[in-house]
Amino acid sequence: MRVLLTNDDGIAAPGLQALRRALVGLEGLEVVTIAPDSNRSATARSITTRAPLSVEEISFEDGNVGYATDGTPVDCVRFADLGLGGGRPDLIVSGINHGANLGDDITYSGTVAAALEGIVLGIPAVAFSQQSAGGGMGYVSGRFDFTMAAEFARHLVDRLRAEAMPEATLINVNFPGTPVTGVEVTKLGKRIYDDQLRLLDEPAPDGRRRYEIYGWKPGYEEAEGTDLSAVAAGRIAVTPLHFDLTDHGGLERLRGWGLEEMLGTQAPAA
């Protein structure tokens, strides 16, 4: 089984390296590492279309090699799908991210975006992220010990070799930064963002102004069964996600709006 390992923190990130070392120890697993050459956090599903991409072969301390690119996490998955590293992967593994990816935050995450690209391409995928040491539900970075997360990830990847995921579904896993009290299968929670418009300094001579608009300490709705509540309570949150954004319940309602009539006299003859 060929596994693509990628992330958004960069190929040298301790989280990716901890996971890589754990996975290469699984017998019969070929691990191909393709990751950004530097941090690409919060790039979501961005891709590189207007410039060529560079790739550098990187040697790791255990003698294995990987590929560092100046592209995005999604670009890394595309590279693997097109054959870089020896052939199309059977599984996409993204992470371990430095910081949790919970609730609404997944829409911004490059870590989760790489896994989403896998299911777009018909490749099963799993994303791993870890809260910083000491907990806290915001984004402020801190210390990370990936030992437990890497071991749990190794077991989950091993399970995925024997038991296939439902079609077009990925698994999003978040580890607490506090001592683990259990594992919970969850749904996505709801973030409460604390964003404000902050002028950082006086206008420059040319009139330009610098602002901060994003807060670093968002809250969340405390709802039972969500990934946010599970991690806040010290549990590993395991959340199945799919890419179908269609509001199936709203289809019939829209069909009843008389959209054809909005064409007026310009409607083509039947």
N, C-alpha and C positions, 0 to 999 in steps of 0.2 A: 504493500500500500504506500502510495506516494502522498506526502503531506506538504503543503506549502505553509511555511511559517512566516508571518509578516506582522507589522504593527504600524503605529503612527508616531511613536517616540524616537524612532531611529534605530539603525541596525546595532549600535553599540549599547542600547538601553539595557540596564540590568534586568528589567522584567522580561524582555524578549530572550536574553541570554539564559536566564534561569529556566524558562520554559523550553528553550532549545536543548539544554543539557538534560532535562527530564525526558524529553521525547526521544532523543537519540539512544536512550537506554532501552527502548522498547524493541524487542526482537521482531524482525520482519518489517520494520517501519523505515521508509526512506524519507528523511527530512530535508526539504529544500528551503533554504532561507533567502527570501527576497524582500528587502525592506528599504525604506527611505534612508538616504545618507545622513539626514539630520532630522530634527523634530518637525513633524507635520501635524501636530495636534489641532483638532477642531477644523480640519479641512473637509470633513464630511465626504460627500461623493464626488469631489472635484477631480477632474482628469486633465491631462496635459495634451492639448491638441494643436497648439500653434508653434511648437518647437520640438526638435529631436530630444530624446532622452539619453542621458549617459548612464553607463553601467560599469561598476568596478568590482572585480572579484576580491573578496575579503577573506583572509585566513583567520580562523579562530584559534584560541589557545590549545584546543584539543585536537587540532589537525584537520578538522572539517573546514569547509569553505562556504561562503554565502555571497550574495550579490547585493551591492548597495547602489541605489539609483537616485537621481535627483528628481524623481517623480513623486506622486502621491501614493497613499496606500492602495487606492483603486488601480492605479497604474501598475503597481506591483503584482496584483492579482491577474491583470491582463497579460503582463509579461509571462507569468507562469502558465496561463491558459494557452498562450501561443508557443510554448515550448522551451522558454528559458529555464535551465535547470534540469533538462532531460526529458520533459514530457508533461502532459496535462496532469494536474494533481487530482487525487481522489477525494481530498478533504482540504478545506481551508481552515487554518488555525491562526487567529489574530490575537496578539497580546504578548505578555500580560501588560495591560496598560497601566501607566503610572497615574492612578486616580480612577474613581468609579465612573461608570457610564450607566446612569439610572434614569428611568422615567423619560421625560421629554428630551433629556440631554443626548439620547442616542441619535437624534436627528442631526446633531452637529459633529458626532464622533467619527474620526478617521478610523479608529479601531473597529467599530461596528460597521462602518461603510465597507471595509475590506471584506467582512463576512457577508454583507448584503450582496456585494458583487459576485461572491461565490454562488449564491442561490440564483442570481440573475442569469448566470452562465450554466446553471444546472449542476453545480458542485456543492455538496453538503458543506456546512460551515459552522464554526463555533468561535465566539469572541470571549476573551477573558480580561477582566479589569479588576484592579484592587484599590480600595480606599487607602489613604495614607495612615501611618501609625498614629494612634490616638483618636481615630474616628473623626467626627465632624462631617457634616453633609455638604460642605461647600467644596471649592476647587483649590484651595490653598495647598500647595505641595508640602510634603514633609518626608519623613523617613519611611522606607519600605523594606519589609522582609518578605520575599516571595517564596520562601521555602515551602510553606503549607500549600499555597496556591498552585505552585508548580506541580506538587505531588498530586493534588486533586485533579488538576488538568490532565496529568498523565493517565490517571485512571479513567477519566471521562473519554479521552481520545481512544484509549484501548477499548472501551465499551462501544464506541461508535464504529469500530472495525467489525463488530459482530452484530450490531443492531442499527439498522439504517434509520435516519431521521425521516419524518414525513416529508413528502415532496415540497420543495420551495419553502422550507422552514429552517431557520438557524437557531442556535442556542446562545443566548447572551448570559454570561456568568459574571457575577460581581461578588468580590470577597470583601468582608469588613476589615478595617485596620485594627480593630479590637479583637480580643480572644474570641474564637469562633464558638458559638453556642449550638449550631446545628445547620441544616440545609433545608431550604424551602423552595418549592416550585411556585413561582409568582407571576403576576401580571405586571405590566408597566404602571408605575405610579405617576403622580402629577407634581411637577416642580412649581414652586412659586418664586419667580425671579425678582431680585432686588436691584433692578437696573435703574440708573439715574444719569442724567445729562450733567457731566462735571467739566467745567472749563478749567484747564490745567494752568494756564498762565495768560498774560496779557497778549492781545493780538500782535502778530509780527508786523514789521514795517509794510509788508505787502498785503496786509489785511487778513492773512490766514490765521485760524485759531486751532488749537489742539484740545481735543475732548477725550474723556473716558466715558463710555456709555454702558459698560457691562459691570455688574456687581459680582463679587467673589464669594458671597455668603448667601446663596439662595436657600429658601425653605422648601417645604414640601407638605402635601396634604397627608395627614396621618390616617391612612386607610388600610385596614387589614387585608392581607393577601398581596400587597404590592412589593415590588423590588426595593423601593425606598424604605418602607417600614421594616422589611426583613433585615437589610443591611444596618439600619439604625439600631436594631435589636441584637446585632452581632451574628446574624445568620448569613450563610452564603445564599445569594439569590440566583436561581436558575430560571430563566425566562425564555420560552419559545417565541420566536418572532417570525412573521412572514412579510412579503413585500406587496401583497395585494392591498392597495390603498382605496380601492373602489368602495363607495358607500352603496352596497347592494340594496339596502332598504330604501335608499332614496331614488332608485332608478325609476320606479313606477310613478313617483310623485312628479319628477321632472317630465316624464312622458305626458302627464296630464296638464302641463302648462301651455299647450298649444304652440309649441316652438315653431312649427311649420308656418303658422299664421304670421310670425314675426318677419318672414320673408316678404310679406305684402304682395304687391303686384309683380315683384321681381322673381317670384317662384317659378321654376321651370315647369313647363307642361308635362303632365304624366305620360 
